[in-house]
């Protein structure tokens, strides 16, 4: 699942994000969503989130729920 729809993403979800510094290389960073930073319902490049470790990036892939 891609990360373009805000309704698919929520705190506690495991996701792969692309950090701003990795946009050219496409390197993914995996983590757990702490909160959502994009307010619109859809974003073509992915919903921007903050991970529990503080890193901020756009969701590339949704991995699954940790519960």
mmCIF file of the N, C-alpha and C atoms, coordinates in Angstrom:
data_MODEL
# 
_entry.id   MODEL 
# 
loop_
_atom_site.group_PDB 
_atom_site.id 
_atom_site.type_symbol 
_atom_site.label_atom_id 
_atom_site.label_alt_id 
_atom_site.label_comp_id 
_atom_site.label_asym_id 
_atom_site.label_entity_id 
_atom_site.label_seq_id 
_atom_site.pdbx_PDB_ins_code 
_atom_site.Cartn_x 
_atom_site.Cartn_y 
_atom_site.Cartn_z 
_atom_site.occupancy 
_atom_site.B_iso_or_equiv 
_atom_site.pdbx_formal_charge 
_atom_site.auth_seq_id 
_atom_site.auth_comp_id 
_atom_site.auth_asym_id 
_atom_site.auth_atom_id 
_atom_site.pdbx_PDB_model_num 
ATOM 1   N N  . UNK A 1 1  ? 0.854  -1.181 0.000  1.00 0.00 ? 1  UNK A N  1 
ATOM 2   C CA . UNK A 1 1  ? 0.000  0.000  0.000  1.00 0.00 ? 1  UNK A CA 1 
ATOM 3   C C  . UNK A 1 1  ? 0.898  1.241  0.000  1.00 0.00 ? 1  UNK A C  1 
ATOM 4   N N  . UNK A 1 2  ? 0.505  2.222  -0.792 1.00 0.00 ? 2  UNK A N  1 
ATOM 5   C CA . UNK A 1 2  ? 1.300  3.451  -0.815 1.00 0.00 ? 2  UNK A CA 1 
ATOM 6   C C  . UNK A 1 2  ? 0.825  4.394  0.284  1.00 0.00 ? 2  UNK A C  1 
ATOM 7   N N  . UNK A 1 3  ? 1.533  5.459  0.502  1.00 0.00 ? 3  UNK A N  1 
ATOM 8   C CA . UNK A 1 3  ? 1.228  6.371  1.594  1.00 0.00 ? 3  UNK A CA 1 
ATOM 9   C C  . UNK A 1 3  ? 0.637  7.684  1.148  1.00 0.00 ? 3  UNK A C  1 
ATOM 10  N N  . UNK A 1 4  ? -0.200 7.680  0.106  1.00 0.00 ? 4  UNK A N  1 
ATOM 11  C CA . UNK A 1 4  ? -0.727 8.925  -0.423 1.00 0.00 ? 4  UNK A CA 1 
ATOM 12  C C  . UNK A 1 4  ? -2.046 9.357  0.221  1.00 0.00 ? 4  UNK A C  1 
ATOM 13  N N  . UNK A 1 5  ? -2.766 8.430  0.850  1.00 0.00 ? 5  UNK A N  1 
ATOM 14  C CA . UNK A 1 5  ? -4.053 8.752  1.461  1.00 0.00 ? 5  UNK A CA 1 
ATOM 15  C C  . UNK A 1 5  ? -3.917 8.852  2.973  1.00 0.00 ? 5  UNK A C  1 
ATOM 16  N N  . UNK A 1 6  ? -4.308 9.982  3.519  1.00 0.00 ? 6  UNK A N  1 
ATOM 17  C CA . UNK A 1 6  ? -4.179 10.244 4.945  1.00 0.00 ? 6  UNK A CA 1 
ATOM 18  C C  . UNK A 1 6  ? -4.979 9.245  5.787  1.00 0.00 ? 6  UNK A C  1 
ATOM 19  N N  . UNK A 1 7  ? -6.129 8.790  5.271  1.00 0.00 ? 7  UNK A N  1 
ATOM 20  C CA . UNK A 1 7  ? -6.983 7.864  6.010  1.00 0.00 ? 7  UNK A CA 1 
ATOM 21  C C  . UNK A 1 7  ? -6.318 6.518  6.274  1.00 0.00 ? 7  UNK A C  1 
ATOM 22  N N  . UNK A 1 8  ? -5.296 6.156  5.493  1.00 0.00 ? 8  UNK A N  1 
ATOM 23  C CA . UNK A 1 8  ? -4.619 4.868  5.636  1.00 0.00 ? 8  UNK A CA 1 
ATOM 24  C C  . UNK A 1 8  ? -3.507 4.901  6.687  1.00 0.00 ? 8  UNK A C  1 
ATOM 25  N N  . UNK A 1 9  ? -3.183 6.087  7.192  1.00 0.00 ? 9  UNK A N  1 
ATOM 26  C CA . UNK A 1 9  ? -2.022 6.250  8.066  1.00 0.00 ? 9  UNK A CA 1 
ATOM 27  C C  . UNK A 1 9  ? -2.465 6.769  9.424  1.00 0.00 ? 9  UNK A C  1 
ATOM 28  N N  . UNK A 1 10 ? -1.911 6.186  10.493 1.00 0.00 ? 10 UNK A N  1 
ATOM 29  C CA . UNK A 1 10 ? -2.271 6.591  11.850 1.00 0.00 ? 10 UNK A CA 1 
ATOM 30  C C  . UNK A 1 10 ? -1.106 6.284  12.794 1.00 0.00 ? 10 UNK A C  1 
ATOM 31  N N  . UNK A 1 11 ? -1.070 6.935  13.963 1.00 0.00 ? 11 UNK A N  1 
ATOM 32  C CA . UNK A 1 11 ? 0.005  6.689  14.926 1.00 0.00 ? 11 UNK A CA 1 
ATOM 33  C C  . UNK A 1 11 ? 0.066  5.215  15.328 1.00 0.00 ? 11 UNK A C  1 
ATOM 34  N N  . UNK A 1 12 ? 1.290  4.689  15.412 1.00 0.00 ? 12 UNK A N  1 
ATOM 35  C CA . UNK A 1 12 ? 1.500  3.300  15.773 1.00 0.00 ? 12 UNK A CA 1 
ATOM 36  C C  . UNK A 1 12 ? 1.690  2.391  14.578 1.00 0.00 ? 12 UNK A C  1 
ATOM 37  N N  . UNK A 1 13 ? 1.492  2.917  13.374 1.00 0.00 ? 13 UNK A N  1 
ATOM 38  C CA . UNK A 1 13 ? 1.626  2.135  12.146 1.00 0.00 ? 13 UNK A CA 1 
ATOM 39  C C  . UNK A 1 13 ? 3.090  2.066  11.725 1.00 0.00 ? 13 UNK A C  1 
ATOM 40  N N  . UNK A 1 14 ? 3.535  0.895  11.273 1.00 0.00 ? 14 UNK A N  1 
ATOM 41  C CA . UNK A 1 14 ? 4.904  0.748  10.766 1.00 0.00 ? 14 UNK A CA 1 
ATOM 42  C C  . UNK A 1 14 ? 4.923  1.110  9.285  1.00 0.00 ? 14 UNK A C  1 
ATOM 43  N N  . UNK A 1 15 ? 5.831  2.007  8.922  1.00 0.00 ? 15 UNK A N  1 
ATOM 44  C CA . UNK A 1 15 ? 5.908  2.503  7.550  1.00 0.00 ? 15 UNK A CA 1 
ATOM 45  C C  . UNK A 1 15 ? 7.354  2.652  7.103  1.00 0.00 ? 15 UNK A C  1 
ATOM 46  N N  . UNK A 1 16 ? 7.535  2.729  5.792  1.00 0.00 ? 16 UNK A N  1 
ATOM 47  C CA . UNK A 1 16 ? 8.807  3.132  5.193  1.00 0.00 ? 16 UNK A CA 1 
ATOM 48  C C  . UNK A 1 16 ? 8.617  4.556  4.709  1.00 0.00 ? 16 UNK A C  1 
ATOM 49  N N  . UNK A 1 17 ? 9.545  5.438  5.081  1.00 0.00 ? 17 UNK A N  1 
ATOM 50  C CA . UNK A 1 17 ? 9.469  6.825  4.639  1.00 0.00 ? 17 UNK A CA 1 
ATOM 51  C C  . UNK A 1 17 ? 10.718 7.190  3.838  1.00 0.00 ? 17 UNK A C  1 
ATOM 52  N N  . UNK A 1 18 ? 10.603 8.251  3.059  1.00 0.00 ? 18 UNK A N  1 
ATOM 53  C CA . UNK A 1 18 ? 11.760 8.828  2.373  1.00 0.00 ? 18 UNK A CA 1 
ATOM 54  C C  . UNK A 1 18 ? 12.060 10.157 3.051  1.00 0.00 ? 18 UNK A C  1 
ATOM 55  N N  . UNK A 1 19 ? 13.241 10.248 3.641  1.00 0.00 ? 19 UNK A N  1 
ATOM 56  C CA . UNK A 1 19 ? 13.674 11.487 4.274  1.00 0.00 ? 19 UNK A CA 1 
ATOM 57  C C  . UNK A 1 19 ? 14.020 12.509 3.198  1.00 0.00 ? 19 UNK A C  1 
ATOM 58  N N  . UNK A 1 20 ? 13.947 13.789 3.531  1.00 0.00 ? 20 UNK A N  1 
ATOM 59  C CA . UNK A 1 20 ? 14.262 14.862 2.583  1.00 0.00 ? 20 UNK A CA 1 
ATOM 60  C C  . UNK A 1 20 ? 15.652 14.659 1.969  1.00 0.00 ? 20 UNK A C  1 
ATOM 61  N N  . UNK A 1 21 ? 16.626 14.302 2.803  1.00 0.00 ? 21 UNK A N  1 
ATOM 62  C CA . UNK A 1 21 ? 18.004 14.138 2.319  1.00 0.00 ? 21 UNK A CA 1 
ATOM 63  C C  . UNK A 1 21 ? 18.165 12.917 1.420  1.00 0.00 ? 21 UNK A C  1 
ATOM 64  N N  . UNK A 1 22 ? 17.196 11.984 1.453  1.00 0.00 ? 22 UNK A N  1 
ATOM 65  C CA . UNK A 1 22 ? 17.285 10.760 0.652  1.00 0.00 ? 22 UNK A CA 1 
ATOM 66  C C  . UNK A 1 22 ? 16.385 10.776 -0.580 1.00 0.00 ? 22 UNK A C  1 
ATOM 67  N N  . UNK A 1 23 ? 15.787 11.938 -0.898 1.00 0.00 ? 23 UNK A N  1 
ATOM 68  C CA . UNK A 1 23 ? 14.857 11.991 -2.019 1.00 0.00 ? 23 UNK A CA 1 
ATOM 69  C C  . UNK A 1 23 ? 15.523 11.620 -3.343 1.00 0.00 ? 23 UNK A C  1 
ATOM 70  N N  . UNK A 1 24 ? 16.756 12.048 -3.549 1.00 0.00 ? 24 UNK A N  1 
ATOM 71  C CA . UNK A 1 24 ? 17.447 11.736 -4.804 1.00 0.00 ? 24 UNK A CA 1 
ATOM 72  C C  . UNK A 1 24 ? 17.771 10.256 -4.910 1.00 0.00 ? 24 UNK A C  1 
ATOM 73  N N  . UNK A 1 25 ? 18.238 9.651  -3.831 1.00 0.00 ? 25 UNK A N  1 
ATOM 74  C CA . UNK A 1 25 ? 18.635 8.240  -3.868 1.00 0.00 ? 25 UNK A CA 1 
ATOM 75  C C  . UNK A 1 25 ? 17.443 7.301  -3.714 1.00 0.00 ? 25 UNK A C  1 
ATOM 76  N N  . UNK A 1 26 ? 16.365 7.767  -3.081 1.00 0.00 ? 26 UNK A N  1 
ATOM 77  C CA . UNK A 1 26 ? 15.203 6.916  -2.849 1.00 0.00 ? 26 UNK A CA 1 
ATOM 78  C C  . UNK A 1 26 ? 15.366 5.966  -1.688 1.00 0.00 ? 26 UNK A C  1 
ATOM 79  N N  . UNK A 1 27 ? 16.401 6.184  -0.860 1.00 0.00 ? 27 UNK A N  1 
ATOM 80  C CA . UNK A 1 27 ? 16.644 5.323  0.298  1.00 0.00 ? 27 UNK A CA 1 
ATOM 81  C C  . UNK A 1 27 ? 15.474 5.413  1.274  1.00 0.00 ? 27 UNK A C  1 
ATOM 82  N N  . UNK A 1 28 ? 15.014 4.253  1.742  1.00 0.00 ? 28 UNK A N  1 
ATOM 83  C CA . UNK A 1 28 ? 13.875 4.199  2.653  1.00 0.00 ? 28 UNK A CA 1 
ATOM 84  C C  . UNK A 1 28 ? 14.333 4.053  4.094  1.00 0.00 ? 28 UNK A C  1 
ATOM 85  N N  . UNK A 1 29 ? 13.557 4.630  5.006  1.00 0.00 ? 29 UNK A N  1 
ATOM 86  C CA . UNK A 1 29 ? 13.805 4.520  6.440  1.00 0.00 ? 29 UNK A CA 1 
ATOM 87  C C  . UNK A 1 29 ? 12.551 3.955  7.066  1.00 0.00 ? 29 UNK A C  1 
ATOM 88  N N  . UNK A 1 30 ? 12.693 2.862  7.834  1.00 0.00 ? 30 UNK A N  1 
ATOM 89  C CA . UNK A 1 30 ? 11.533 2.219  8.448  1.00 0.00 ? 30 UNK A CA 1 
ATOM 90  C C  . UNK A 1 30 ? 11.363 2.709  9.878  1.00 0.00 ? 30 UNK A C  1 
ATOM 91  N N  . UNK A 1 31 ? 10.111 2.881  10.270 1.00 0.00 ? 31 UNK A N  1 
ATOM 92  C CA . UNK A 1 31 ? 9.829  3.302  11.632 1.00 0.00 ? 31 UNK A CA 1 
ATOM 93  C C  . UNK A 1 31 ? 8.343  3.284  11.934 1.00 0.00 ? 31 UNK A C  1 
ATOM 94  N N  . UNK A 1 32 ? 8.018  3.695  13.155 1.00 0.00 ? 32 UNK A N  1 
ATOM 95  C CA . UNK A 1 32 ? 6.642  3.727  13.631 1.00 0.00 ? 32 UNK A CA 1 
ATOM 96  C C  . UNK A 1 32 ? 6.159  5.179  13.631 1.00 0.00 ? 32 UNK A C  1 
ATOM 97  N N  . UNK A 1 33 ? 4.968  5.411  13.072 1.00 0.00 ? 33 UNK A N  1 
ATOM 98  C CA . UNK A 1 33 ? 4.401  6.761  12.988 1.00 0.00 ? 33 UNK A CA 1 
ATOM 99  C C  . UNK A 1 33 ? 4.071  7.287  14.384 1.00 0.00 ? 33 UNK A C  1 
ATOM 100 N N  . UNK A 1 34 ? 4.584  8.484  14.694 1.00 0.00 ? 34 UNK A N  1 
ATOM 101 C CA . UNK A 1 34 ? 4.224  9.172  15.933 1.00 0.00 ? 34 UNK A CA 1 
ATOM 102 C C  . UNK A 1 34 ? 3.041  10.095 15.673 1.00 0.00 ? 34 UNK A C  1 
ATOM 103 N N  . UNK A 1 35 ? 3.156  10.921 14.617 1.00 0.00 ? 35 UNK A N  1 
ATOM 104 C CA . UNK A 1 35 ? 2.023  11.776 14.241 1.00 0.00 ? 35 UNK A CA 1 
ATOM 105 C C  . UNK A 1 35 ? 2.122  12.177 12.774 1.00 0.00 ? 35 UNK A C  1 
ATOM 106 N N  . UNK A 1 36 ? 0.970  12.607 12.240 1.00 0.00 ? 36 UNK A N  1 
ATOM 107 C CA . UNK A 1 36 ? 0.869  13.005 10.841 1.00 0.00 ? 36 UNK A CA 1 
ATOM 108 C C  . UNK A 1 36 ? 1.069  14.511 10.737 1.00 0.00 ? 36 UNK A C  1 
ATOM 109 N N  . UNK A 1 37 ? 1.835  14.938 9.738  1.00 0.00 ? 37 UNK A N  1 
ATOM 110 C CA . UNK A 1 37 ? 2.135  16.356 9.559  1.00 0.00 ? 37 UNK A CA 1 
ATOM 111 C C  . UNK A 1 37 ? 1.405  16.960 8.358  1.00 0.00 ? 37 UNK A C  1 
ATOM 112 N N  . UNK A 1 38 ? 0.916  16.123 7.442  1.00 0.00 ? 38 UNK A N  1 
ATOM 113 C CA . UNK A 1 38 ? 0.147  16.607 6.293  1.00 0.00 ? 38 UNK A CA 1 
ATOM 114 C C  . UNK A 1 38 ? -1.319 16.683 6.694  1.00 0.00 ? 38 UNK A C  1 
ATOM 115 N N  . UNK A 1 39 ? -1.939 17.835 6.458  1.00 0.00 ? 39 UNK A N  1 
ATOM 116 C CA . UNK A 1 39 ? -3.342 17.994 6.859  1.00 0.00 ? 39 UNK A CA 1 
ATOM 117 C C  . UNK A 1 39 ? -4.324 17.617 5.753  1.00 0.00 ? 39 UNK A C  1 
ATOM 118 N N  . UNK A 1 40 ? -3.878 17.633 4.487  1.00 0.00 ? 40 UNK A N  1 
ATOM 119 C CA . UNK A 1 40 ? -4.795 17.302 3.396  1.00 0.00 ? 40 UNK A CA 1 
ATOM 120 C C  . UNK A 1 40 ? -5.053 15.790 3.355  1.00 0.00 ? 40 UNK A C  1 
ATOM 121 N N  . UNK A 1 41 ? -6.168 15.396 2.747  1.00 0.00 ? 41 UNK A N  1 
ATOM 122 C CA . UNK A 1 41 ? -6.573 13.989 2.704  1.00 0.00 ? 41 UNK A CA 1 
ATOM 123 C C  . UNK A 1 41 ? -5.709 13.166 1.753  1.00 0.00 ? 41 UNK A C  1 
ATOM 124 N N  . UNK A 1 42 ? -5.071 13.837 0.773  1.00 0.00 ? 42 UNK A N  1 
ATOM 125 C CA . UNK A 1 42 ? -4.275 13.135 -0.237 1.00 0.00 ? 42 UNK A CA 1 
ATOM 126 C C  . UNK A 1 42 ? -3.055 13.974 -0.584 1.00 0.00 ? 42 UNK A C  1 
ATOM 127 N N  . UNK A 1 43 ? -1.929 13.303 -0.803 1.00 0.00 ? 43 UNK A N  1 
ATOM 128 C CA . UNK A 1 43 ? -0.742 13.997 -1.292 1.00 0.00 ? 43 UNK A CA 1 
ATOM 129 C C  . UNK A 1 43 ? -0.032 13.085 -2.273 1.00 0.00 ? 43 UNK A C  1 
ATOM 130 N N  . UNK A 1 44 ? 0.246  13.598 -3.471 1.00 0.00 ? 44 UNK A N  1 
ATOM 131 C CA . UNK A 1 44 ? 0.793  12.776 -4.553 1.00 0.00 ? 44 UNK A CA 1 
ATOM 132 C C  . UNK A 1 44 ? 2.167  12.182 -4.243 1.00 0.00 ? 44 UNK A C  1 
ATOM 133 N N  . UNK A 1 45 ? 2.961  12.861 -3.409 1.00 0.00 ? 45 UNK A N  1 
ATOM 134 C CA . UNK A 1 45 ? 4.297  12.343 -3.077 1.00 0.00 ? 45 UNK A CA 1 
ATOM 135 C C  . UNK A 1 45 ? 4.329  11.604 -1.756 1.00 0.00 ? 45 UNK A C  1 
ATOM 136 N N  . UNK A 1 46 ? 3.176  11.480 -1.103 1.00 0.00 ? 46 UNK A N  1 
ATOM 137 C CA . UNK A 1 46 ? 3.118  10.752 0.166  1.00 0.00 ? 46 UNK A CA 1 
ATOM 138 C C  . UNK A 1 46 ? 2.807  11.682 1.327  1.00 0.00 ? 46 UNK A C  1 
ATOM 139 N N  . UNK A 1 47 ? 2.088  11.170 2.302  1.00 0.00 ? 47 UNK A N  1 
ATOM 140 C CA . UNK A 1 47 ? 1.733  11.928 3.494  1.00 0.00 ? 47 UNK A CA 1 
ATOM 141 C C  . UNK A 1 47 ? 2.988  12.104 4.357  1.00 0.00 ? 47 UNK A C  1 
ATOM 142 N N  . UNK A 1 48 ? 3.218  13.313 4.822  1.00 0.00 ? 48 UNK A N  1 
ATOM 143 C CA . UNK A 1 48 ? 4.392  13.592 5.651  1.00 0.00 ? 48 UNK A CA 1 
ATOM 144 C C  . UNK A 1 48 ? 4.081  13.202 7.097  1.00 0.00 ? 48 UNK A C  1 
ATOM 145 N N  . UNK A 1 49 ? 4.993  12.459 7.715  1.00 0.00 ? 49 UNK A N  1 
ATOM 146 C CA . UNK A 1 49 ? 4.820  11.993 9.092  1.00 0.00 ? 49 UNK A CA 1 
ATOM 147 C C  . UNK A 1 49 ? 6.094  12.200 9.903  1.00 0.00 ? 49 UNK A C  1 
ATOM 148 N N  . UNK A 1 50 ? 5.930  12.178 11.220 1.00 0.00 ? 50 UNK A N  1 
ATOM 149 C CA . UNK A 1 50 ? 7.068  12.143 12.143 1.00 0.00 ? 50 UNK A CA 1 
ATOM 150 C C  . UNK A 1 50 ? 7.084  10.757 12.761 1.00 0.00 ? 50 UNK A C  1 
ATOM 151 N N  . UNK A 1 51 ? 8.256  10.113 12.721 1.00 0.00 ? 51 UNK A N  1 
ATOM 152 C CA . UNK A 1 51 ? 8.407  8.800  13.335 1.00 0.00 ? 51 UNK A CA 1 
ATOM 153 C C  . UNK A 1 51 ? 8.663  8.945  14.824 1.00 0.00 ? 51 UNK A C  1 
ATOM 154 N N  . UNK A 1 52 ? 8.527  7.841  15.567 1.00 0.00 ? 52 UNK A N  1 
ATOM 155 C CA . UNK A 1 52 ? 8.747  7.867  17.014 1.00 0.00 ? 52 UNK A CA 1 
ATOM 156 C C  . UNK A 1 52 ? 10.166 8.287  17.375 1.00 0.00 ? 52 UNK A C  1 
ATOM 157 N N  . UNK A 1 53 ? 11.122 8.077  16.466 1.00 0.00 ? 53 UNK A N  1 
ATOM 158 C CA . UNK A 1 53 ? 12.509 8.487  16.745 1.00 0.00 ? 53 UNK A CA 1 
ATOM 159 C C  . UNK A 1 53 ? 12.780 9.934  16.335 1.00 0.00 ? 53 UNK A C  1 
ATOM 160 N N  . UNK A 1 54 ? 11.738 10.643 15.850 1.00 0.00 ? 54 UNK A N  1 
ATOM 161 C CA . UNK A 1 54 ? 11.863 12.060 15.542 1.00 0.00 ? 54 UNK A CA 1 
ATOM 162 C C  . UNK A 1 54 ? 12.141 12.386 14.089 1.00 0.00 ? 54 UNK A C  1 
ATOM 163 N N  . UNK A 1 55 ? 12.434 11.390 13.263 1.00 0.00 ? 55 UNK A N  1 
ATOM 164 C CA . UNK A 1 55 ? 12.709 11.643 11.850 1.00 0.00 ? 55 UNK A CA 1 
ATOM 165 C C  . UNK A 1 55 ? 11.411 11.999 11.119 1.00 0.00 ? 55 UNK A C  1 
ATOM 166 N N  . UNK A 1 56 ? 11.537 12.902 10.143 1.00 0.00 ? 56 UNK A N  1 
ATOM 167 C CA . UNK A 1 56 ? 10.376 13.370 9.385  1.00 0.00 ? 56 UNK A CA 1 
ATOM 168 C C  . UNK A 1 56 ? 10.578 13.048 7.908  1.00 0.00 ? 56 UNK A C  1 
ATOM 169 N N  . UNK A 1 57 ? 9.535  12.497 7.291  1.00 0.00 ? 57 UNK A N  1 
ATOM 170 C CA . UNK A 1 57 ? 9.608  12.194 5.868  1.00 0.00 ? 57 UNK A CA 1 
ATOM 171 C C  . UNK A 1 57 ? 8.243  11.844 5.317  1.00 0.00 ? 57 UNK A C  1 
ATOM 172 N N  . UNK A 1 58 ? 8.220  11.533 4.028  1.00 0.00 ? 58 UNK A N  1 
ATOM 173 C CA . UNK A 1 58 ? 6.959  11.189 3.368  1.00 0.00 ? 58 UNK A CA 1 
ATOM 174 C C  . UNK A 1 58 ? 6.833  9.668  3.259  1.00 0.00 ? 58 UNK A C  1 
ATOM 175 N N  . UNK A 1 59 ? 5.639  9.170  3.528  1.00 0.00 ? 59 UNK A N  1 
ATOM 176 C CA . UNK A 1 59 ? 5.388  7.731  3.514  1.00 0.00 ? 59 UNK A CA 1 
ATOM 177 C C  . UNK A 1 59 ? 5.489  7.190  2.096  1.00 0.00 ? 59 UNK A C  1 
ATOM 178 N N  . UNK A 1 60 ? 6.354  6.194  1.913  1.00 0.00 ? 60 UNK A N  1 
ATOM 179 C CA . UNK A 1 60 ? 6.505  5.520  0.626  1.00 0.00 ? 60 UNK A CA 1 
ATOM 180 C C  . UNK A 1 60 ? 5.714  4.214  0.611  1.00 0.00 ? 60 UNK A C  1 
ATOM 181 N N  . UNK A 1 61 ? 5.757  3.473  1.726  1.00 0.00 ? 61 UNK A N  1 
ATOM 182 C CA . UNK A 1 61 ? 5.065  2.177  1.824  1.00 0.00 ? 61 UNK A CA 1 
ATOM 183 C C  . UNK A 1 61 ? 4.522  2.011  3.241  1.00 0.00 ? 61 UNK A C  1 
ATOM 184 N N  . UNK A 1 62 ? 3.348  1.401  3.329  1.00 0.00 ? 62 UNK A N  1 
ATOM 185 C CA . UNK A 1 62 ? 2.790  1.038  4.633  1.00 0.00 ? 62 UNK A CA 1 
ATOM 186 C C  . UNK A 1 62 ? 3.129  -0.425 4.876  1.00 0.00 ? 62 UNK A C  1 
ATOM 187 N N  . UNK A 1 63 ? 3.782  -0.713 6.002  1.00 0.00 ? 63 UNK A N  1 
ATOM 188 C CA . UNK A 1 63 ? 4.210  -2.075 6.317  1.00 0.00 ? 63 UNK A CA 1 
ATOM 189 C C  . UNK A 1 63 ? 3.119  -2.826 7.068  1.00 0.00 ? 63 UNK A C  1 
ATOM 190 N N  . UNK A 1 64 ? 2.660  -2.263 8.164  1.00 0.00 ? 64 UNK A N  1 
ATOM 191 C CA . UNK A 1 64 ? 1.617  -2.928 8.932  1.00 0.00 ? 64 UNK A CA 1 
ATOM 192 C C  . UNK A 1 64 ? 1.464  -2.347 10.314 1.00 0.00 ? 64 UNK A C  1 
ATOM 193 N N  . UNK A 1 65 ? 0.554  -2.941 11.067 1.00 0.00 ? 65 UNK A N  1 
ATOM 194 C CA . UNK A 1 65 ? 0.217  -2.470 12.413 1.00 0.00 ? 65 UNK A CA 1 
ATOM 195 C C  . UNK A 1 65 ? 1.056  -3.218 13.440 1.00 0.00 ? 65 UNK A C  1 
ATOM 196 N N  . UNK A 1 66 ? 1.533  -2.538 14.451 1.00 0.00 ? 66 UNK A N  1 
ATOM 197 C CA . UNK A 1 66 ? 2.361  -3.146 15.488 1.00 0.00 ? 66 UNK A CA 1 
ATOM 198 C C  . UNK A 1 66 ? 1.571  -3.783 16.611 1.00 0.00 ? 66 UNK A C  1 
ATOM 199 N N  . UNK A 1 67 ? 0.268  -3.545 16.652 1.00 0.00 ? 67 UNK A N  1 
ATOM 200 C CA . UNK A 1 67 ? -0.521 -4.049 17.779 1.00 0.00 ? 67 UNK A CA 1 
ATOM 201 C C  . UNK A 1 67 ? -0.696 -5.533 17.737 1.00 0.00 ? 67 UNK A C  1 
# 
